[in-house]
Amino acid sequence: MKLYVGTKKGLFVVDGDALGKPHFLGDPVSMVLPDRDGIVYAALNLGHFGVKLHRSEDGGRSWDEVAVPEYPPQPEGAADKTPWKLAQLWALESDGKRLWAGTIPGGLFTSADRGASWQLVSSLWNLPERAEWTGGGYDHPGIHSIAIDPGDTRRVTVAISTGGVWQTRDGGRSWAIGARGMYAEYMPPERKFDEIVQDVHRLVQCAARPDVMWVQHHNGVFRSADGAKSWHEVTSIKPSKFGFAVAAHPRDPDTAWFVPAVKDECRVPVDAKLVVARTRDGGRSFETLRQGLPQAHAYDLVYRHCLDVDATGNALAFGSTTGGLWMSQDQGDAWRCLSTHLPPIHCVRFG
């Protein structure tokens, strides 16, 4: 079992307990995707030099640069204030035949040739409602979560910060919004329940029961049991309902993990104690997991892509903005620290 760790200064690979030599040392890695047959994709954000995508066909031993998504020219005189230019590859997923990429500024792309070329999903990009999408932590909106139904790859659900949840059931030809039941504390009362203004921080689904989805929202935790047709708030999470990361057990639809924090301007662990919150009953109750995690002077924030669970549902890993990396082999009951001095961590993925 390998763990791929994308950081502000390179991609690190953990094999067992061993932290290997970094790839792309010094370059920010925004996303990594371990795909089938030893293929791994790594997205880099090089600032002035733009976004790059690299593919490895030997599990990360060697890399080749491939194409990145490219937006068409923006029509002259268009009222769209969002630039039609790739700023970041924020999500990468595979359905076995196609790659799906979520980007800032809010475009969704697919590739049928392992990243050699990309096509904009124009049906989503051309939605009139996109004009109401706004930036969350970035200046412009972005697609950070892509959930593909393993039993029906035509059904794809994406989450946008800030723009709610959208779903296609026909492989991307048409889209419907799916954030009913969420609410936004930061909006005026008349728009609090408006689905299009919901700031979803992360969306994941249970692979065995893809109708069950979990969301870490800016102001709460939500669960859907009907494939994003409706959501209900999970109010029992502790010590806080704010956070960025969530992981769903691949086989048990009632089990999920979160990393709570103090919200808005502060964004550190509650009481400077780093913990993971786990539910095993669909959100009716939560356990606060802290064994092996720092319980004093901990100021680690865990980004939305920095918590992952492996295919067995037993191994978990998460990394923080202060370069801490932890792993558990027992669903989070106990954690061991693999490093405290990595660069700030952007994403973790099990291979």
Disulfide bonds with the S-S distance in Angstrom:
none
